[in-house]
Amino acid sequence: MGIGSGIALVVIGAILVFAVNIDTGGFVDLDLIGYILMGAGVVVFLISLVLMMRRRQTESTTRSAVDPATGERVTRRSVRDNDPIV
């Protein structure tokens, strides 16, 4: 589940609450189901945002230079981890 799933749950819940007016005879309360779906959608959306922000971020740098003694091209690559160790 991701951000899209959370938004979809909120939209489906809002449709059930605000747009559907079907009398089910008291057996099923569509408004309550809609509110539950909207709440679940908000929770899924927030969890997805938190997990996306916690992803590991790395920065890669490539530097090229010419060795003056030999004339060879030297490439140096470095990777820096932006994620602090907790």
Sequence and secondary structure as in RCSB ss.txt:
>XXXX:A:sequence
MGIGSGIALVVIGAILVFAVNIDTGGFVDLDLIGYILMGAGVVVFLISLVLMMRRRQTESTTRSAVDPATGERVT
RRSVRDNDPIV
>XXXX:A:secstr
  HHHHHHHHHHHHIIIII     TTS  HHHHHHHHHHHHHHHHHHHHHHHHTS  EEEEEEEEE TTT  EEE
EEEEEE S   
